[in-house]
Amino acid sequence: MITYEVAVSFFPHTDPEDFSISYDAYFSKVLSQEKGRRTKKKDALYLPLVRESADELAGSAGGTIYWDKPLIEARYD
């Protein structure tokens, strides 16, 4: 079985060192589940749906995904 699934998880970010994930605010949507193998053709079919589906899930949970903003400042340590 092959499954294409999109999931979003929201968590309160109150401490810059805390990267825990709360599974209370976890939402997912299965785009496809079928017998077979993963192929480039299937990837090309479902990949464009990832952002749209993630935005839809976030919106239904009262959230927003800022695709063009990083979660934290970039670090080069």
N, C-alpha and C positions, 0 to 999 in steps of 0.2 A: 504494500500500500504506500502511496505517496500522498502527502498532505501539504497543501499550501495554506498557511495560516498567518494572519496578521494579529498582533497583540500590542496593547498599550497598557502601561502601568504608571499610575501617578503616586507620588509620595511627597510628603512635606520635607522640604530641604531647609532645615533650620541651622545646621552646622556644616561648615565647609568640609569637614573631615568625615562626615557621616554619609555613606553611600548605600545605606540599607534600602531594600525594596519592600514595600508593604503590598502584600497580596490581597489586601482588602479592596484595593482600587485597581483590579486587574480585569481587563476586558479583551475578548478575542473574537475573531470571526474567521471561520474556515472558508477560504476561497474555493478550494477544490479538494476532494478526497476520492481517490480512485486507484484501481489496480494498475500496475505498470511501473515504469521507471521514470526518473527525472530526466528530462531532455532539454536541450537548448530551446526548442520550439515551445515547450510548456513554460519554461522560465520566461521567455519573451512575452508570452501571453499574460502571465500573472504579475510580473514585476511592475508594469505600469499601474496596476491596481493597488499597490502597497500604500502609497501616500493618500490616495483617495479614501481607501478603507480605514486607514489609521485616523485620518481627520474625522471621518464619520463616527468612529468609535469614541474618539476624544470628545466630539461635540455632544454625543448622547450622554456622556458622563459629566458634562458641564466644563470640559477642559479645552485647551487649545494647544496645538503643537506648533512651536516656532521653528520651522525647518531651517531657517537661515541664521539662527542664533545658537551658539554653543551653550551647553549646560553650565560650564564654568570657563574661566579664563584659560587660555592655552598655556601649558607649562613646558618648558624645555630644560629639564633637570639632567 
